[in-house]
Amino acid sequence: MLKILVTGASGLLGRRVVELALERGHRVYSAYREHVLSIGVPVRLDITDEERLLKTVSEIRPDAIIHAAAYTDVDGCEANRDLAWRVNSEATRSLAAASAETGSLMVFVSTDYVFDGEKGLYSEDDQPNPVNYYGYTKLKGEEFVRENAAEWCVARTSVIYGWNPVGKPNFATWVVSSLSQGREVKALTDQYVSPTFNTNLAEMLLEIVEKRVTGIIHAAGAERVSRYWFSVKLAEAFGLNRSLVKPAVMSEMRWRARRPRDSSLNVSKAEALLSRKPLRLEHAFELMKREKPRE
């Protein structure tokens, strides 16, 4: 049994990490800011409060920290740079330093948006070059982890989707909800990503903790797809009308922040190292259907 501290525990990813870690017999501390999680040991924590953060980690002395909390609103990060820096970069530096003090493995959940999208299928050895402030703050978080944690893993992922009873819908649940109500969905034909099912990612992160995998690893879905194709395949999997998925292109989007055109990730390292492999869409969608909350 391991003691695991999970930040962002009420979020789309954090909640699944907590649920699956408890199933595996670990003692889990569920750190949250607003939405208290009733499973694990709830810990109210503002990660931007450095003094409180250091005190919390010092008291718990976890074997591992899975840092899933982040400010992920890409346009929001562009508009609120100070907040983005404090949450994604400074708080990560503080947590990494605290992990070194307690001998905890620091697992930082990072993003495909550290890349500029000019290449696609990025490997762990490719040079990051973010095109927006969100990607920049996450890349600085990665650097702070490497500089401050004694034992660390940076797990980059892409377009996390799945069910979460609190918080805003993610891309996949928005598509399912819209199509279920007969509404059209516009999806990009010219932006490529590696969509990642939250349960699959949570399983990979827990295996990283249990095996104490270190270094950078791309923990994402196993397929490079456009958001349009992802939406079409999702419609088919859920028996919804795929003709309601309408093609759109990036140039039509009224974004504040630039997006990478192809930030898909090469997951061959994860496939080689982990027994919980990155999933292809067909398998992930089957699991997602099984997990759908009853209405």
C-alpha positions in Angstrom: 0.0 0.0 0.0 1.3 3.4 -1.0 0.4 6.9 0.4 -0.6 9.0 -2.6 -1.4 12.7 -2.7 -3.6 13.7 -5.7 -4.0 17.3 -6.5 -7.0 18.4 -8.6 -8.8 15.4 -7.0 -12.3 16.5 -8.0 -11.4 17.1 -11.6 -11.9 14.9 -14.7 -8.6 13.1 -14.2 -8.0 13.4 -10.5 -11.3 11.8 -9.5 -10.5 8.7 -11.6 -7.0 8.5 -10.1 -8.4 8.6 -6.6 -11.2 6.0 -7.4 -8.8 3.5 -9.0 -6.0 4.0 -6.4 -8.5 3.2 -3.6 -9.6 0.1 -5.6 -5.9 -1.0 -5.6 -5.7 -0.6 -1.9 -3.7 2.6 -1.6 -4.2 5.3 1.0 -5.2 8.4 -1.0 -5.2 12.0 0.0 -7.7 13.9 -2.2 -6.6 17.5 -2.5 -9.3 19.9 -3.8 -9.9 23.6 -3.9 -13.7 24.0 -4.3 -15.5 20.6 -4.9 -14.9 18.4 -1.9 -14.4 14.7 -2.8 -16.0 12.3 -0.5 -13.6 9.4 -1.3 -10.1 9.1 0.0 -8.9 11.5 2.7 -10.2 15.0 1.6 -7.6 17.8 1.9 -8.7 21.3 1.1 -5.8 22.9 -0.6 -5.1 26.1 -2.6 -1.9 25.0 -4.4 -0.9 28.7 -5.0 -0.6 29.1 -1.2 3.0 28.0 -0.9 3.2 27.9 2.9 0.1 25.8 3.2 1.2 23.5 0.3 4.6 22.8 1.9 2.9 22.2 5.3 0.4 19.8 3.8 3.0 17.7 2.0 5.3 17.7 5.1 2.4 16.4 7.3 1.2 13.7 4.9 4.7 12.6 3.7 3.3 10.8 0.7 5.2 8.1 -1.2 4.0 9.8 -4.4 2.3 13.0 -5.5 0.2 12.9 -8.7 -0.1 16.6 -9.6 -3.2 16.8 -11.8 -4.4 20.3 -10.8 -4.0 22.9 -13.5 -5.4 26.0 -15.1 -6.3 24.4 -18.5 -8.5 27.0 -20.1 -6.2 27.9 -23.1 -7.8 31.2 -23.9 -8.2 31.9 -20.2 -4.4 31.5 -19.7 -3.8 34.0 -22.5 -6.0 36.5 -20.8 -5.1 35.8 -17.1 -1.3 35.3 -17.4 -0.6 35.9 -13.7 -3.0 33.3 -12.6 -1.8 30.8 -15.2 1.8 31.3 -14.1 0.9 30.9 -10.4 -1.1 27.7 -10.9 0.7 25.9 -13.7 4.3 27.0 -13.0 4.9 28.4 -9.5 2.7 25.9 -7.6 4.4 23.1 -9.5 7.8 24.4 -8.5 6.6 24.5 -4.8 5.2 21.0 -5.0 8.4 19.6 -6.6 10.5 21.2 -3.9 8.2 19.7 -1.2 8.4 16.3 -2.8 12.2 16.4 -2.5 11.9 17.2 1.2 9.7 14.2 1.8 11.3 11.7 -0.6 8.1 11.6 -2.6 8.0 10.6 -6.3 6.7 13.7 -8.1 4.4 12.8 -11.1 3.5 16.0 -13.1 0.7 15.7 -15.6 1.7 17.9 -18.5 0.4 18.5 -22.0 0.9 18.0 -25.7 0.6 21.8 -25.9 4.3 22.2 -25.0 4.8 21.5 -28.7 4.3 23.9 -31.6 2.3 21.4 -33.7 4.4 21.7 -36.9 5.5 18.0 -36.8 3.0 15.8 -34.9 3.5 12.4 -33.3 6.1 14.0 -31.0 8.4 11.7 -29.0 9.8 12.4 -25.5 13.0 13.6 -27.1 11.5 16.2 -29.4 12.2 19.9 -28.5 9.2 21.7 -27.0 8.2 25.0 -28.4 4.8 26.2 -27.1 2.7 28.6 -29.2 0.5 29.8 -26.4 0.8 30.9 -22.8 -0.9 27.8 -21.4 1.7 25.6 -23.1 4.5 27.9 -21.9 3.4 27.7 -18.3 3.1 23.9 -18.4 6.6 23.7 -20.0 8.0 25.9 -17.2 6.3 23.5 -14.8 8.1 20.6 -16.4 11.4 22.5 -16.0 10.7 23.3 -12.3 10.0 19.6 -11.7 13.3 18.5 -13.2 15.2 21.2 -11.2 13.5 20.8 -7.8 12.2 17.2 -7.4 14.6 14.4 -6.4 12.6 11.7 -8.1 10.2 12.7 -10.9 8.1 11.8 -13.9 6.6 14.2 -16.4 3.6 12.5 -18.0 2.4 14.4 -21.1 -1.1 13.8 -22.3 -3.6 15.1 -24.8 -7.3 16.1 -24.9 -8.5 14.2 -21.8 -12.1 13.0 -22.0 -14.5 10.9 -19.9 -17.4 11.3 -17.4 -17.2 13.6 -14.4 -20.2 14.5 -12.2 -18.8 18.0 -11.4 -17.2 20.6 -13.5 -17.7 21.6 -17.1 -18.2 19.1 -19.9 -15.1 18.0 -21.9 -15.0 17.7 -25.7 -16.3 14.1 -25.8 -19.1 14.5 -23.3 -20.2 17.8 -25.1 -20.3 15.9 -28.4 -22.3 13.1 -27.0 -24.7 15.5 -25.2 -25.2 17.7 -28.3 -25.8 14.8 -30.7 -28.1 13.1 -28.2 -30.3 16.2 -28.3 -30.2 16.4 -32.1 -27.9 19.4 -32.2 -25.1 19.9 -34.8 -21.5 19.7 -33.7 -18.7 21.6 -35.5 -15.4 19.8 -35.3 -12.0 20.6 -36.8 -10.7 18.6 -39.7 -7.3 20.2 -39.6 -6.3 19.9 -35.9 -4.7 16.6 -34.9 -4.5 15.3 -31.3 -4.1 12.1 -29.3 -7.4 12.0 -27.3 -7.0 10.3 -24.0 -9.7 8.5 -22.0 -9.4 9.6 -18.3 -9.7 6.0 -16.9 -6.9 4.8 -19.2 -4.7 7.8 -18.2 -5.4 7.2 -14.5 -4.4 3.6 -14.8 -1.1 4.6 -16.5 -0.3 7.2 -13.9 -0.9 4.7 -11.1 1.4 2.1 -12.8 4.0 4.9 -13.1 3.7 5.4 -9.3 3.7 1.7 -8.4 6.7 1.0 -10.7 8.4 4.3 -9.8 8.9 5.1 -13.5 11.0 8.3 -13.9 11.8 10.7 -16.7 9.4 12.0 -19.4 6.7 9.7 -20.8 3.9 10.4 -23.2 0.8 8.9 -21.6 -1.9 9.6 -24.1 -4.4 7.8 -26.4 -2.9 5.4 -29.0 -4.3 7.2 -32.1 -3.6 10.4 -33.9 -6.9 11.8 -35.1 -8.5 15.1 -36.1 -11.2 16.4 -33.8 -13.7 15.8 -36.6 -12.8 12.1 -37.0 -12.8 11.7 -33.2 -16.3 13.1 -33.1 -17.6 10.9 -36.0 -16.2 7.7 -34.4 -17.6 8.8 -31.0 -21.1 9.3 -32.7 -20.8 5.8 -34.2 -19.8 4.2 -30.9 -22.8 5.7 -29.1 -25.3 5.0 -31.9 -25.8 8.7 -32.6 -26.3 10.5 -35.9 -22.9 11.1 -37.3 -24.3 13.4 -40.1 -24.8 16.0 -37.4 -21.0 16.3 -37.1 -20.0 19.1 -39.4 -16.5 19.9 -40.6 -14.8 23.1 -39.5 -11.3 24.5 -39.9 -9.0 26.2 -37.5 -9.0 29.5 -39.4 -12.8 29.8 -38.6 -12.2 29.7 -34.9 -12.3 32.9 -32.9 -9.6 32.0 -30.4 -7.7 34.4 -28.3 -4.7 32.0 -28.1 -3.0 30.1 -31.0 -3.4 26.3 -31.1 -0.9 23.8 -32.4 -2.0 22.2 -35.7 -0.8 18.7 -34.9 0.2 18.1 -31.3 -0.3 14.3 -31.4 2.0 12.3 -29.3 4.1 9.2 -30.0 3.2 6.7 -27.2 5.7 3.9 -28.0 7.6 4.4 -24.8 4.5 4.0 -22.7 3.5 1.0 -24.8 6.9 -0.6 -24.0 7.1 0.3 -20.3 3.6 -0.1 -19.0 1.3 -3.1 -18.8 -1.7 -0.6 -18.9 -1.3 0.3 -22.6 -2.5 3.5 -24.3 -5.9 2.7 -25.7 -7.2 2.9 -29.3 -10.4 4.8 -29.7 -12.6 1.8 -30.3 -11.6 0.2 -27.0 -11.7 3.5 -25.1 -15.2 4.2 -26.3 -16.4 0.8 -25.2 -15.2 1.5 -21.7 -16.7 5.0 -21.8 -20.1 3.5 -22.7 -19.9 1.1 -19.8 -19.0 3.9 -17.4 -21.8 6.3 -18.5 -23.7 7.5 -15.4 -27.3 6.4 -15.2 -29.7 9.3 -15.9 
